[in-house]
Amino acid sequence: MPFPAQCEYAAKLGYDGLEIAPYTLSEEPHRLGAARVAAARAAAEDAGIALTGLHWLLVKPAGLSISTRDPKTRERTLDVMRALIDLCAELGGRYLVHGSPQQRRVEAGDTRAAAMARAQECFAAVAERAQRAGVLYCIEPLATEATPLINTVEEAARMVDEIASASVRTMLDCSAAGRMEKEPLGALLERWLPKGVIAHVQLNDRNRRGPGQGEQRFAPIFASLKRHRYAGDVAVEPYDYVPDGPGAAARAIGYVRGILEALDEK
């Protein structure tokens, strides 16, 4: 859908906001420009919906990597990361979710430890920019079939602790966590929410469809979020749109609203 139509449809379904993959706005989202930023904000405002944040940050432009041994590529990647932080703030967003699995791989002849160290250096290098922009930069744990680097909340949380910036946090992607974590997701949140490192949640089933379209149950997740007075955003992020994009969006919010109403009655 054209972006204004996305905003209008999401608002009509009852969503409060849209989380944007920057590459859907432009082939060079780090150079979007003031006019296009203003147009995106106006489309959201006209629909009565917020632009909450950004995810899938490094798909475009091509050739980016936070783990490569090539320092020029890493510096170019950092330039894009800093520009996207500014873009998020200009759009009125509150957070960025750094997944981008293809841009954090272990190159042939390299080691996982060395690649992980370079990735951490990149996250640390953008912390000050995120703080200045007033946004949170979230390191996303992803399953091993997507990337060999940062696969569990514990790994991401260790990195957050070592970076030691209030603007760098981690988050929970339910599909990846459902594949990688040893404990149920409600219990996982019970362990990590009190530590203050979880700043965002993305809802998707381990089968990569929307919440309610697979075996995972999401009521324990919301119960934990409510119990710990979680104040961040919760986003619906399926990869496999069934029956299609609009249908997946409609089904997901109905499922989630039902869970929330049931919890409110308790």
N, C-alpha and C positions, 0 to 999 in steps of 0.2 A: 504494500500500500504506500502511496505518497505519505510523507511524514504528517501533514495536517490530518489526513484521514486516519492514521494510526492513533493520533491523540484523541480524535473525536470518538472513534470506536471504543478505545480503552475506557474513556470517561463514561460512555453510555453503558458499558458492562459493569461499571462500579469500581474500577481501579482508581486508586488515589494518584498514581504516578506512572511514569515510564522510565525504565532503565535502558540506556541507549548503547548499542555497539557503534562506536564512532565511524567505522568503515561503511556503515549503512547511510551515513550522511554525505560522505565524500571519499574519493580515492586518496585524498591527502587531508584527513581530518585534523591534523595538527596545524594546518594552514586554512582553516575553515573561513576565517575572516569575519569582521564585525557584522557585516550585512546579513550573512547566512546565520550567524549566531542569533541575531535579533529576530530573524524570520522564524527560527525554531522556537525561541522563547514565546513569540507572539502566537504561534500555532498552539502551543500548550496552554497559554493563558486564555486564548479564545475558547478552547475546549474545557477549561476549568480543571486542568490536570497539571501536576508537578513534573518536572524533569529531575528525577531523584539522583541519578548517578550514571557512571559509564562502566561498561565491561567489554571483554574481548578487545583489549586496547591496541594490540600490536599486529593486527591482521594487515593493515595498510598503513604506510607504504610497505612494499615488499622488502625483504632482506634484513629484517631487524632481529636482534637476539640479545638477551641479557646474560647468556652463558658462554658465548663464543670466545675463543682465544684471541680473535682479531680486535684490538683496541679501538680501531676506527669505527668498526660496526657497533661496538658497545657505546661509544660516544654518540654516534648518530642515534642509536636507540634511546639513550638518555635524553637527548634533545627532544625526541618525540614524546617521551614520558612526561617531561616537564611541560611541554606545550599542551598535552592532554589534561594535565592537572589544571592549568589555567583555563582550558576550555570547559572543564567540568564546573569550575567556579562561575565562569561567565554564563553558563546555562542555568545556574541556580542549583546545581547538584551538590550533594553532600559527601559523596564517596566515589572511589574508583575501585573496581575489582580487577586485579591483575591475574588473569588466567593464562591466556595466550600460550597454549602448550607447545606449539611448533616453534615458538621463539625462546624456549628454554629447554633445549635438548643437549645431550652429551655428544660432542663431535667425535668422529673416529680418531682413536689414538689418545683421547683425553680421559680423565677419570671423573667419576661422579662427584667426588669431594672437591676437586678443583672447579668444576662447572658450578657446583652449589655455592662455592665461595664467591665466584664472580657474580652470580645472580644476587647474592646477599649484598655485595658492594653496590650493585645498581639500585636496589631498594633503599639502601642507606643514603645513596647520593641524591635521591629525590625527596627525602623526608623533610628537609628544610623548606623546599618549594611547596609541599603539601601543607605544612604548618602555616606558611605565609598566605596561602590561598584559602585557608580555613576549611580544608576538606580532609577526609581520611583516605589513606592509600592502603587497600586491603590485599594481602598476599593470599591467593586462592590455592588451597591444596587440591590436586587433581589426581585421578586414578593413573596407575602405572601404564595402562594401555594408551594413555594420552601423552604422558611425559614421564621421564624417570626422575625428575626433580620436584621435590616438595609434594609428597603424596598423602600426608596425614596432617591433621590439625596440630598434633604434637610437634612435627617438624616445622610447621609454619610458626607456631607459638615460640619455639626455641629461637627462630630467626628474629621474630618480633622483639623478644627479650634482649637479644644481642644488639639489635639496632638501637633500642632504648629511645624511641621517639614516640611522643603521644599521638603523632599523626600517622603512624604505621601500625596496622592491626592485621588480623587474619579474619576469616569468615567461614561459613559452612555452606558448601554445595552438597545438597542432599544426595544427588546421584553419585558423585564421586565418593562421598563418605560412606554411602551404602555399599559401595564396592570395596572400600579400603579399610574402614575402621572395624575393630574387633567387637565393639560394644554397640548396642542400639543407639540410635541418634538422640533420643530423649536423654538417655544416660550420658551420652557424650556432652550434650549441652549442660547437663547438671554439673559435670566436672569442670567445664571450661568457662561458662558464663561468669561464675564468681571471680575468676581471675582477670576479667575485663579485657580479654584479647579478641573476643568475637564481636565484630562490629557490623556484620551483615549476614543475611541468610538468603540463599537461593533455593527455591522449591522445585524439585524434579525427582522423578522416580529413578531407581537404579537402572531401569530399562530405558532411560533417557526420554521418556514421555513426561507429560505433565503430572502434577500431584493428583492422586486418585485414579490414575490410569495404569497402575501396576500393583505389586505386592506390598510396597512400603506403606506404613501407616503414619500419618502426619499429626494426629491428635496429640501424641506424647511430646512432639516437638513444640507445638503451640502451648501446651500445658507448662513446659519448662520455661519457655520465653515469658509467659505470663507470670509465673511464680517468681522469676528473677527480675521482673519489671524491665525487660528488654525494651529499649527506646529507639532501636535502629529500624531500618526498613526490612521488609520481607518481600522478595521478588519471585515471581513465577518465571522459570527459565527452562522450558522443555527444549530438547534438541530435535526430537522426532515429533512433528506436528500431526496429530491424529484427531479428527479426520483431516483437518487443514489448520492453517494458522488461526483464523478467526474462531473456528470451532474449538480448538485447543484452549484458546484464551477464555472463551465463554465457559467451558466445562471446568477449568481450573478455579476460576473465581467462585463459581457456585459451590464447589467442593470445599474450598477454604472458608467461605462465609458460613457454611453449615457447621464446620468445626468450631469457629469462633463463637457462633450463637450457642452451641451446646456448652462450651466452656463458661460462657457468661451466665448460664442458667445454674451452674453448680455453686 
